Amino acid sequence: MSAAPTIACAAGSIPARPRSRPVLALVLFAALALAPVAVSLGVPPHWLSLLTRAMIFAIAALSLDLILGVGGLVSFGHAAFIGIGAYVTGIMITEGRTETLLILPVLLVVCAIFAAVTGAVSLRTRGVAFIMITLAFGQMVFFLAQALSAYGGDDGLTLYARSTVAGFDIAASRTGFFYIVLGALIGCYGLVRIIVASRFGRVLRAARENATRVTVTGYDVGRVRLIAYVISGMIAGLSGFFLANQTEFVSPAFMSWQRSGELIFMVVLGGVGSLHGAIIGALAFLFAEDVLAGITEHWKAIFGPLIVLFVLFTRGGIVGILASIRGRSDG
């Protein structure tokens, strides 16, 4: 980004900071922190594992919301970063490198390089072309994972151990792992919120509205979008690290196009661009999936139409519905 332009000179192009307050997010995080207490009081224990899984996908959905909701970039290959994060974790554990402080830097660098290379190509296009190119890159990684015969190939890779910190298994305790994932989710949310509220984030939002106008003010829109894409990919890769440790298994299915579609719907379900909406959407999606799967084995036949109806008859997702209810109560 050019240093010459200032916020003052670009005031006509750079939108103000978002008005939404993180109160709902704070309430949500407080409620999540109390989940283990609820389990100790009689809530089914498997809900804690389900909630952990939902928070892992919430990290991925949050990363997608940064480029989709804020940057206006519809990536249909975002699950590739989850898969890369999971496979880097799985391969390093298989090779005897279980230390988290070693795995995470490698994982983040690999995701950053992949995002930088694919983003440099994808961001030359917009609209449908961008969607198709990100889908193509995602499928490329998917088939590459299937070809890794030394690490399970199409059958996936079973982990003989989980990641450790100073020799201690990070997932040895279900409750302990829950709080680690919750801490990571809160940290990622805080990071993304700081980015969005910064001048960088304001330029990213402005470019979504009118890229030409932002370029005229002296900002390098392509570079801003690429940086956002790289940050988003690294955060999504982190979710892959947690997913591999929770399931103790890594599969090409982690990075399928269907998974990328689910991430997009989680963001839409919660409320595009609100950040905490992506978290709420991921939680709602995973719980709805679990409840319907408990009712019938043909739950997808119910879930699909519900998704269509929700998108057709709601505006702003769950966050929009909550805002509407709050508006009526205030009025």
Phi, psi and chi 1 to 4 in degrees:
 res  aa     phi    psi   chi1   chi2   chi3   chi4
   1 MET       -  138.0 -174.0 -167.6  -39.6      -
   2 SER   -68.8  142.4  170.5      -      -      -
   3 ALA   -85.3  -15.7      -      -      -      -
   4 ALA   -63.6  -50.1      -      -      -      -
   5 PRO   -67.6  143.9   24.1  -32.0      -      -
   6 THR  -114.3  167.2   63.9      -      -      -
   7 ILE   -60.9  -35.1  -67.4  -62.3      -      -
   8 ALA   -63.4  -46.6      -      -      -      -
   9 CYS   -72.4  -20.8   75.1      -      -      -
  10 ALA  -102.7   14.0      -      -      -      -
  11 ALA   -58.2  -27.3      -      -      -      -
  12 GLY   -75.4  -15.7      -      -      -      -
  13 SER  -110.5  -31.3  -60.6      -      -      -
  14 ILE   -90.0  116.8  -48.4  -57.9      -      -
  15 PRO   -68.5  157.4   26.2  -33.3      -      -
  16 ALA   -68.9  168.3      -      -      -      -
  17 ARG   -62.5  149.6  -66.7 -179.0 -179.5 -177.3
  18 PRO   -61.3  142.3   21.2  -31.2      -      -
  19 ARG   -80.7  -18.9  -65.3 -180.0  179.8  178.5
  20 SER   -60.6  136.4   60.8      -      -      -
  21 ARG  -100.7  148.9  -61.8  176.7  178.8  177.2
  22 PRO   -81.8   21.8   30.4  -33.6      -      -
  23 VAL   -60.3  -45.7  175.2      -      -      -
  24 LEU   -60.8  -38.9 -175.9   57.8      -      -
  25 ALA   -65.5  -40.7      -      -      -      -
  26 LEU   -63.9  -41.5  -65.0  176.6      -      -
  27 VAL   -63.1  -41.7  172.5      -      -      -
  28 LEU   -63.2  -45.4  176.7   62.9      -      -
  29 PHE   -65.4  -38.2  -68.4  141.3      -      -
  30 ALA   -63.1  -42.0      -      -      -      -
  31 ALA   -64.8  -40.8      -      -      -      -
  32 LEU   -64.1  -39.3  -72.3  172.0      -      -
  33 ALA   -63.1  -25.2      -      -      -      -
  34 LEU   -88.8   -4.4  -66.4  174.9      -      -
  35 ALA   -57.2  -45.7      -      -      -      -
  36 PRO   -59.6  -31.9  -26.4   36.9      -      -
  37 VAL   -65.7  -42.4  178.3      -      -      -
  38 ALA   -62.0  -37.9      -      -      -      -
  39 VAL   -64.8  -40.0  170.2      -      -      -
  40 SER   -66.9  -18.9   66.6      -      -      -
  41 LEU   -95.0    0.8  -65.3  176.2      -      -
  42 GLY   127.4   -7.6      -      -      -      -
  43 VAL   -65.1  138.7  172.2      -      -      -
  44 PRO   -49.3  128.5  -27.8   34.6      -      -
  45 PRO   -57.9  -30.9  -22.5   33.3      -      -
  46 HIS   -66.2  -16.6   85.8  -83.5      -      -
  47 TRP   -67.0  -27.7  -83.3   46.1      -      -
  48 LEU   -69.0  -41.1 -165.0   59.9      -      -
  49 SER   -65.7  -40.4  -62.0      -      -      -
  50 LEU   -63.2  -41.0  176.4   62.0      -      -
  51 LEU   -66.0  -38.2 -152.9   50.2      -      -
  52 THR   -62.4  -45.3  -55.7      -      -      -
  53 ARG   -61.8  -41.1 -179.5  177.6  173.1   82.9
  54 ALA   -63.9  -38.2      -      -      -      -
  55 MET   -68.7  -33.8  -70.4 -167.3  -61.3      -
  56 ILE   -61.6  -45.4  -68.6  171.1      -      -
  57 PHE   -72.2  -25.4  -80.8   99.9      -      -
  58 ALA   -64.1  -36.1      -      -      -      -
  59 ILE   -61.8  -44.4  -66.4  173.9      -      -
  60 ALA   -65.6  -42.8      -      -      -      -
  61 ALA   -64.8  -37.8      -      -      -      -
  62 LEU   -62.1  -41.9  176.9   65.2      -      -
  63 SER   -64.6  -37.5   72.3      -      -      -
  64 LEU   -67.5  -36.7  179.0   61.0      -      -
  65 ASP   -63.1  -28.3 -159.5   21.7      -      -
  66 LEU   -61.5  -43.6  173.4   62.2      -      -
  67 ILE   -91.7  -27.5   57.0  171.7      -      -
  68 LEU   -85.1  -55.6 -166.6  160.3      -      -
  69 GLY   -74.3  -38.7      -      -      -      -
  70 VAL   -91.6  -44.1 -178.8      -      -      -
  71 GLY   -93.3  -11.0      -      -      -      -
  72 GLY    71.4   24.9      -      -      -      -
  73 LEU  -108.1  111.4  -57.3  169.8      -      -
  74 VAL   -88.0   96.6 -176.7      -      -      -
  75 SER   -88.9  123.9  170.1      -      -      -
  76 PHE  -104.3   18.8 -151.4   63.5      -      -
  77 GLY  -132.3   24.3      -      -      -      -
  78 HIS   -67.4  -26.0 -149.4   64.2      -      -
  79 ALA   -63.9  -18.1      -      -      -      -
  80 ALA   -58.5  -35.5      -      -      -      -
  81 PHE   -70.0  -35.3  -65.4  105.0      -      -
  82 ILE   -61.4  -46.2  -60.0  176.8      -      -
  83 GLY   -64.1  -40.9      -      -      -      -
  84 ILE   -62.5  -45.0  -68.4  172.3      -      -
  85 GLY   -60.0  -41.9      -      -      -      -
  86 ALA   -68.5  -42.1      -      -      -      -
  87 TYR   -71.1  -38.2  -96.0   91.9      -      -
  88 VAL   -60.7  -42.8  169.1      -      -      -
  89 THR   -61.8  -49.7  -57.0      -      -      -
  90 GLY   -63.2  -42.9      -      -      -      -
  91 ILE   -66.9  -42.1  -69.6  172.5      -      -
  92 MET   -65.9  -38.5  -68.6 -169.0   69.8      -
  93 ILE   -65.5  -41.9  -70.9  176.4      -      -
  94 THR   -60.4  -33.9  -58.4      -      -      -
  95 GLU   -86.5    8.2  -61.6  -61.9  -28.8      -
  96 GLY    88.7   12.1      -      -      -      -
  97 ARG  -106.7   90.2  -56.5  -72.1 -172.1  -89.4
  98 THR   -98.4   -9.4   62.2      -      -      -
  99 GLU   -66.6  123.7  176.8   57.9   47.1      -
 100 THR   -60.5  -39.9  -61.6      -      -      -
 101 LEU   -67.9  -12.7  -61.6  179.9      -      -
 102 LEU   -96.3  -39.8  178.3   62.0      -      -
 103 ILE   -68.2  -46.0  -65.9  174.7      -      -
 104 LEU   -60.6  -46.7  -77.8 -177.3      -      -
 105 PRO   -60.4  -41.3  -24.5   34.9      -      -
 106 VAL   -62.7  -45.5  173.8      -      -      -
 107 LEU   -59.7  -46.8  178.9  158.3      -      -
 108 LEU   -66.9  -37.9  -65.9  176.3      -      -
 109 VAL   -65.8  -43.9  168.8      -      -      -
 110 VAL   -61.9  -45.1  171.9      -      -      -
 111 CYS   -63.5  -40.2  -73.1      -      -      -
 112 ALA   -64.3  -42.2      -      -      -      -
 113 ILE   -65.0  -45.3  -67.9  173.8      -      -
 114 PHE   -61.3  -42.7 -179.9   77.0      -      -
 115 ALA   -66.6  -39.5      -      -      -      -
 116 ALA   -64.7  -43.5      -      -      -      -
 117 VAL   -69.7  -50.9  173.3      -      -      -
 118 THR   -70.4  -34.5   58.4      -      -      -
 119 GLY   -67.1  -37.8      -      -      -      -
 120 ALA   -61.2  -30.6      -      -      -      -
 121 VAL   -84.9  -48.6  176.8      -      -      -
 122 SER   -63.7  -40.1  -54.8      -      -      -
 123 LEU   -74.7   -0.3  -68.4  171.0      -      -
 124 ARG   -76.3  -10.9  -66.5  178.2 -179.4  -86.9
 125 THR  -120.2  171.6   63.4      -      -      -
 126 ARG  -139.3  170.1  -64.4  -58.4  -54.4  -83.7
 127 GLY    63.1 -135.4      -      -      -      -
 128 VAL   -62.0  -37.2  174.6      -      -      -
 129 ALA   -62.5  -41.1      -      -      -      -
 130 PHE   -63.4  -43.0  178.8   80.6      -      -
 131 ILE   -59.5  -46.2  -64.9  172.1      -      -
 132 MET   -68.4  -37.4  -62.6  -50.9  -64.0      -
 133 ILE   -69.7  -41.3  -69.7  178.7      -      -
 134 THR   -64.6  -36.3   53.1      -      -      -
 135 LEU   -62.8  -41.7  172.0   62.8      -      -
 136 ALA   -64.6  -42.3      -      -      -      -
 137 PHE   -64.9  -39.5  -81.6  124.6      -      -
 138 GLY   -61.8  -43.9      -      -      -      -
 139 GLN   -68.0  -31.4  -71.3  -59.8  100.7      -
 140 MET   -62.0  -44.5 -179.2 -174.2   73.0      -
 141 VAL   -67.6  -37.3  177.9      -      -      -
 142 PHE   -57.6  -49.4  172.8   81.4      -      -
 143 PHE   -71.6  -29.8  -70.6  115.9      -      -
 144 LEU   -64.2  -41.4  177.4   62.8      -      -
 145 ALA   -63.0  -38.4      -      -      -      -
 146 GLN   -64.4  -26.6  -75.1 -171.4  -36.1      -
 147 ALA   -85.4   -6.8      -      -      -      -
 148 LEU   -79.5   73.9  -69.0  174.5      -      -
 149 SER   -63.0  -29.5   55.8      -      -      -
 150 ALA   -68.2  -19.2      -      -      -      -
 151 TYR  -122.8   43.0  -61.2  103.0      -      -
 152 GLY    96.9  -24.7      -      -      -      -
 153 GLY    56.1 -133.9      -      -      -      -
 154 ASP   -67.0  -24.4 -164.7   24.3      -      -
 155 ASP   -80.5  -12.3  -65.1  -32.7      -      -
 156 GLY    88.7  174.7      -      -      -      -
 157 LEU  -121.7  119.6  174.8   64.3      -      -
 158 THR   -87.6  130.4  -60.1      -      -      -
 159 LEU   -87.7  130.8  -53.6 -171.8      -      -
 160 TYR   -81.6  -14.4   74.4   90.3      -      -
 161 ALA  -152.2  172.9      -      -      -      -
 162 ARG  -116.0  169.8  -70.8  175.3  -65.7 -148.6
 163 SER   -65.6  152.1  -60.1      -      -      -
 164 THR  -127.9  161.1   59.9      -      -      -
 165 VAL  -126.2  113.5  174.4      -      -      -
 166 ALA    54.8   36.4      -      -      -      -
 167 GLY    90.5   -7.7      -      -      -      -
 168 PHE   -97.8  131.7  -66.9   98.0      -      -
 169 ASP   -64.9  121.4 -174.3  -15.7      -      -
 170 ILE   -71.0  -19.4   64.4  169.3      -      -
 171 ALA  -112.2   18.1      -      -      -      -
 172 ALA   -62.4  -37.9      -      -      -      -
 173 SER  -106.3  126.9  163.9      -      -      -
 174 ARG   -61.0  -40.2 -175.0  165.1   52.8 -176.6
 175 THR   -69.7  -41.9  -58.2      -      -      -
 176 GLY   -61.1  -44.0      -      -      -      -
 177 PHE   -64.1  -37.5 -172.7   62.7      -      -
 178 PHE   -57.1  -46.8  171.4   87.2      -      -
 179 TYR   -71.4  -30.6  -80.0  116.6      -      -
 180 ILE   -63.5  -46.0  -69.9  173.5      -      -
 181 VAL   -65.3  -41.0  175.8      -      -      -
 182 LEU   -61.3  -42.3  175.5   60.0      -      -
 183 GLY   -61.9  -40.2      -      -      -      -
 184 ALA   -65.6  -40.4      -      -      -      -
 185 LEU   -62.7  -45.0  175.1   60.5      -      -
 186 ILE   -63.9  -41.9  -66.1  173.4      -      -
 187 GLY   -62.6  -43.1      -      -      -      -
 188 CYS   -66.2  -40.8  -69.7      -      -      -
 189 TYR   -61.5  -45.1  175.1   78.8      -      -
 190 GLY   -62.5  -41.5      -      -      -      -
 191 LEU   -62.8  -48.5  173.2   63.5      -      -
 192 VAL   -64.9  -38.1  174.7      -      -      -
 193 ARG   -65.0  -40.0 -166.3  160.7 -169.9   86.4
 194 ILE   -63.4  -42.3  -70.4  171.9      -      -
 195 ILE   -61.6  -46.0  -68.4  172.6      -      -
 196 VAL   -65.0  -35.9  171.2      -      -      -
 197 ALA   -80.3  -11.5      -      -      -      -
 198 SER   -79.9  173.3   68.2      -      -      -
 199 ARG   -60.7  -37.7 -176.3  171.8   65.7  175.3
 200 PHE   -57.5  -46.3  173.9   84.5      -      -
 201 GLY   -65.7  -36.5      -      -      -      -
 202 ARG   -68.2  -36.3  -65.1  170.8   66.7 -169.6
 203 VAL   -66.5  -40.5  172.7      -      -      -
 204 LEU   -60.8  -43.5 -176.8   63.2      -      -
 205 ARG   -67.2  -41.2  -72.6 -158.4  -48.1  -80.8
 206 ALA   -62.8  -38.1      -      -      -      -
 207 ALA   -64.9  -30.7      -      -      -      -
 208 ARG   -64.2  -37.8  179.0 -167.3   62.1 -166.3
 209 GLU   -78.7  -44.1  -57.6  -61.9  -29.7      -
 210 ASN  -158.0   90.3 -168.1  -30.9      -      -
 211 ALA   -65.2  -36.9      -      -      -      -
 212 THR   -62.7  -44.3  -57.0      -      -      -
 213 ARG   -64.8  -39.0 -170.0  174.7 -179.8 -175.6
 214 VAL   -66.8  -38.7  174.5      -      -      -
 215 THR   -63.0  -38.7  -58.7      -      -      -
 216 VAL   -62.5  -32.4  169.4      -      -      -
 217 THR   -73.9   -7.2   63.2      -      -      -
 218 GLY   109.7    1.0      -      -      -      -
 219 TYR   -86.8  144.3  -71.3   95.6      -      -
 220 ASP   -88.8   93.6 -173.3  -19.6      -      -
 221 VAL   -61.1  -41.5  171.1      -      -      -
 222 GLY   -60.3  -40.9      -      -      -      -
 223 ARG   -68.4  -40.7 -173.6  177.2  179.4 -174.3
 224 VAL   -61.2  -45.6  169.6      -      -      -
 225 ARG   -65.2  -37.9  -75.1  174.4  171.7  161.4
 226 LEU   -66.1  -41.5 -179.3   59.2      -      -
 227 ILE   -62.4  -43.5  -67.2  172.9      -      -
 228 ALA   -62.6  -39.3      -      -      -      -
 229 TYR   -64.5  -40.8 -169.0   77.8      -      -
 230 VAL   -66.8  -45.0  170.5      -      -      -
 231 ILE   -60.2  -44.4  -65.6  172.2      -      -
 232 SER   -60.8  -42.9  174.2      -      -      -
 233 GLY   -64.9  -37.7      -      -      -      -
 234 MET   -66.5  -40.4  -67.0  170.4   71.6      -
 235 ILE   -66.1  -41.8  -64.6  174.6      -      -
 236 ALA   -63.8  -36.3      -      -      -      -
 237 GLY   -62.4  -34.4      -      -      -      -
 238 LEU   -61.6  -38.2  179.4   64.2      -      -
 239 SER   -64.0  -33.7   70.2      -      -      -
 240 GLY   -64.0  -35.5      -      -      -      -
 241 PHE   -59.7  -48.0  166.2   78.1      -      -
 242 PHE   -68.1  -37.9  -71.7  119.6      -      -
 243 LEU   -63.6  -41.1 -172.2   59.6      -      -
 244 ALA   -63.7  -40.0      -      -      -      -
 245 ASN   -72.8  -32.0  -82.9  -74.8      -      -
 246 GLN   -73.6  -43.8 -170.7 -166.0   31.8      -
 247 THR   -85.7  -17.1   60.1      -      -      -
 248 GLU    54.3   33.5  -61.6  179.1   70.7      -
 249 PHE  -157.6  143.5 -179.9   71.8      -      -
 250 VAL  -127.8  133.7  176.0      -      -      -
 251 SER  -138.9  150.2  166.3      -      -      -
 252 PRO   -57.6  -23.8  -26.3   35.5      -      -
 253 ALA   -62.2  -21.7      -      -      -      -
 254 PHE   -59.5  -26.8  -74.2    5.5      -      -
 255 MET  -117.0   22.9   57.5 -174.0   85.3      -
 256 SER   -71.2  160.9   66.0      -      -      -
 257 TRP   -65.7  -28.1   66.4  -92.5      -      -
 258 GLN   -63.8  -38.5  -67.1   94.5  -26.2      -
 259 ARG   -65.1  -38.7 -177.5   69.0   72.1 -168.5
 260 SER   -63.3  -39.9  -66.5      -      -      -
 261 GLY   -63.3  -39.1      -      -      -      -
 262 GLU   -63.6  -38.9  -70.5  175.4   -3.2      -
 263 LEU   -62.4  -42.0  -70.6  177.0      -      -
 264 ILE   -61.6  -43.0  -67.3  175.1      -      -
 265 PHE   -67.3  -35.0 -179.0   70.3      -      -
 266 MET   -58.6  -42.1  -70.8  174.0 -167.5      -
 267 VAL   -66.1  -45.0  175.0      -      -      -
 268 VAL   -65.0  -42.2  174.5      -      -      -
 269 LEU   -59.9  -43.4  176.9   63.1      -      -
 270 GLY   -78.8  -35.9      -      -      -      -
 271 GLY   133.2  107.8      -      -      -      -
 272 VAL   -65.0  130.4  177.1      -      -      -
 273 GLY    87.7   -4.9      -      -      -      -
 274 SER   -90.7   -9.0   60.7      -      -      -
 275 LEU    70.3  -63.4  -59.4 -174.0      -      -
 276 HIS   -67.3  -21.8   51.4  -87.6      -      -
 277 GLY   -62.4  -36.2      -      -      -      -
 278 ALA   -64.0  -37.6      -      -      -      -
 279 ILE   -67.1  -46.5  -60.8  173.4      -      -
 280 ILE   -62.0  -41.2  -65.3  172.4      -      -
 281 GLY   -62.1  -41.5      -      -      -      -
 282 ALA   -65.1  -42.6      -      -      -      -
 283 LEU   -63.5  -45.6  -63.5  174.4      -      -
 284 ALA   -64.2  -41.3      -      -      -      -
 285 PHE   -62.7  -48.9 -174.2   94.7      -      -
 286 LEU   -66.6  -38.0  -91.2  -66.5      -      -
 287 PHE   -72.2  -39.2  -88.6   87.3      -      -
 288 ALA   -62.6  -41.0      -      -      -      -
 289 GLU   -60.7  -43.3 -171.1 -179.7   74.4      -
 290 ASP   -67.8  -42.7 -176.5   73.8      -      -
 291 VAL   -65.9  -46.6  170.1      -      -      -
 292 LEU   -65.4  -36.7  -69.1  176.0      -      -
 293 ALA   -66.0  -25.9      -      -      -      -
 294 GLY   -78.9  -16.5      -      -      -      -
 295 ILE   -88.7  -46.5  -63.8  173.5      -      -
 296 THR  -150.0  150.2  171.4      -      -      -
 297 GLU   -73.3  -14.9   63.2 -178.0   45.6      -
 298 HIS   -97.1   35.1  -54.9  -66.2      -      -
 299 TRP   -62.7  -27.3   60.9  -86.2      -      -
 300 LYS   -65.1  -28.6  -70.2 -175.9  178.3  178.8
 301 ALA   -68.3  -23.3      -      -      -      -
 302 ILE   -90.3  -40.6  -58.9  173.5      -      -
 303 PHE   -64.9  -40.0 -159.6   33.8      -      -
 304 GLY   -58.6  -55.0      -      -      -      -
 305 PRO   -60.9  -34.5  -26.9   35.5      -      -
 306 LEU   -61.9  -40.0  -73.8  177.7      -      -
 307 ILE   -62.4  -45.2  -69.2  175.0      -      -
 308 VAL   -62.4  -45.7  173.9      -      -      -
 309 LEU   -63.5  -39.1  -69.0  173.3      -      -
 310 PHE   -64.8  -44.4 -173.1   86.7      -      -
 311 VAL   -65.3  -37.4  172.2      -      -      -
 312 LEU   -71.7  -36.3  -72.7  176.9      -      -
 313 PHE  -111.9   10.2  -64.7  104.8      -      -
 314 THR  -127.5  150.7   62.3      -      -      -
 315 ARG  -123.7  127.8  -64.5 -175.3   61.7 -176.3
 316 GLY    83.2    9.4      -      -      -      -
 317 GLY    64.5 -159.1      -      -      -      -
 318 ILE   -64.0  -39.0  -64.5  173.9      -      -
 319 VAL   -62.7  -38.1  170.6      -      -      -
 320 GLY   -65.2  -40.2      -      -      -      -
 321 ILE   -63.4  -44.9  -66.1  173.3      -      -
 322 LEU   -63.1  -38.8  -66.1  175.9      -      -
 323 ALA   -66.1  -38.1      -      -      -      -
 324 SER   -64.9  -42.5  176.4      -      -      -
 325 ILE   -63.9  -42.6  -66.0  172.4      -      -
 326 ARG   -65.1  -36.9 -173.5  177.4   59.0 -170.6
 327 GLY   -64.7  -40.8      -      -      -      -
 328 ARG   -66.9  -38.6  -78.1 -160.6  -66.5  -92.1
 329 SER   -68.9  -33.9   63.5      -      -      -
 330 ASP   -73.2  -32.9  -67.7  -18.2      -      -
 331 GLY   -77.5      -      -      -      -      -
